[in-house]
Amino acid sequence: MATTESGLTPAQKQALVLAVASAYYDVPAPPTLETLSEAHDGTQPTVPQRLNRRRKALVHAPLLSPV
């Protein structure tokens, strides 16, 4: 199996890059939606729905509005 200059296979490098880009190794680990939900009100679907609505309002609306 071929390896990259770092000695990793392409699949290993891809997995490592994904883990780093996803903050897998951050300390402390980033919160999960489950953790946020437990801290909020215990209903897991509520937090992602609220975050999604805010994301749309903060990111999508300004980007998609006519200039």
C-alpha positions as a Python dict, from the first residue, in 0.01 Angstrom:
ca = {
    (1, 'M'): (0, 0, 0),
    (2, 'A'): (138, 341, -98),
    (3, 'T'): (216, 597, 169),
    (4, 'T'): (247, 975, 168),
    (5, 'E'): (564, 1163, 260),
    (6, 'S'): (446, 1148, 623),
    (7, 'G'): (435, 767, 619),
    (8, 'L'): (54, 753, 623),
    (9, 'T'): (-161, 580, 368),
    (10, 'P'): (-392, 814, 177),
    (11, 'A'): (-691, 683, 375),
    (12, 'Q'): (-510, 739, 705),
    (13, 'K'): (-414, 1092, 602),
    (14, 'Q'): (-771, 1167, 497),
    (15, 'A'): (-906, 1041, 831),
    (16, 'L'): (-649, 1245, 1025),
    (17, 'V'): (-719, 1563, 827),
    (18, 'L'): (-1093, 1516, 883),
    (19, 'A'): (-1039, 1463, 1258),
    (20, 'V'): (-825, 1777, 1289),
    (21, 'A'): (-1062, 1986, 1075),
    (22, 'S'): (-1356, 1867, 1286),
    (23, 'A'): (-1182, 1967, 1612),
    (24, 'Y'): (-1172, 1602, 1722),
    (25, 'Y'): (-850, 1661, 1915),
    (26, 'D'): (-943, 1996, 2072),
    (27, 'V'): (-909, 2015, 2449),
    (28, 'P'): (-1154, 2049, 2597),
    (29, 'A'): (-1357, 1869, 2335),
    (30, 'P'): (-1621, 2080, 2165),
    (31, 'P'): (-1971, 2023, 2297),
    (32, 'T'): (-2204, 1789, 2115),
    (33, 'L'): (-2565, 1873, 2041),
    (34, 'E'): (-2657, 1618, 2306),
    (35, 'T'): (-2445, 1800, 2566),
    (36, 'L'): (-2592, 2136, 2467),
    (37, 'S'): (-2943, 1993, 2483),
    (38, 'E'): (-2889, 1848, 2830),
    (39, 'A'): (-2758, 2182, 2951),
    (40, 'H'): (-3047, 2368, 2789),
    (41, 'D'): (-3372, 2187, 2860),
    (42, 'G'): (-3315, 1819, 2796),
    (43, 'T'): (-3501, 1800, 2466),
    (44, 'Q'): (-3242, 1725, 2203),
    (45, 'P'): (-3439, 1833, 1891),
    (46, 'T'): (-3496, 2181, 2035),
    (47, 'V'): (-3133, 2292, 2040),
    (48, 'P'): (-3045, 2197, 1679),
    (49, 'Q'): (-3366, 2360, 1556),
    (50, 'R'): (-3290, 2683, 1740),
    (51, 'L'): (-2928, 2684, 1627),
    (52, 'N'): (-3035, 2623, 1269),
    (53, 'R'): (-3282, 2912, 1278),
    (54, 'R'): (-3015, 3146, 1418),
    (55, 'R'): (-2759, 3028, 1164),
    (56, 'K'): (-3001, 3104, 884),
    (57, 'A'): (-3075, 3447, 1025),
    (58, 'L'): (-2711, 3535, 1087),
    (59, 'V'): (-2542, 3377, 787),
    (60, 'H'): (-2782, 3293, 509),
    (61, 'A'): (-3008, 3599, 514),
    (62, 'P'): (-2729, 3860, 473),
    (63, 'L'): (-2558, 3653, 206),
    (64, 'L'): (-2875, 3595, 8),
    (65, 'S'): (-3036, 3937, 41),
    (66, 'P'): (-3015, 4168, -261),
    (67, 'V'): (-2749, 4433, -247),
}
